Amino acid sequence: MALPKGSWEGSVVTDVDLQYLRRTRRLPSAEALVTRAPGPERVPAPQEGERVVFFSHFERGLGLPASLFFRAWLDFFGL
């Protein structure tokens, strides 16, 4: 049965992809940030304390359009 257009088809991210993001400094070291590939999950099912993010966000630098004030505020708090 075909899925409706725009349906979530699951993730294809693997541990190799996560290693690539670390190697290219798009993710912190494994000691600083625990990550896991989604495995066979068809729908994101984050465990306690986990957040769902998309590979493409990190691949492209997780660039967010932020005002100068907001960037200064983040810098002030060391974030």
PyMOL commands that set and color helices and strands:
alter all, ss='L'
color gray80, all
select helices_A, chain A and resi 15-23+55-59+68-76
alter helices_A, ss='H'
color red, helices_A
deselect
rebuild
show_as cartoon
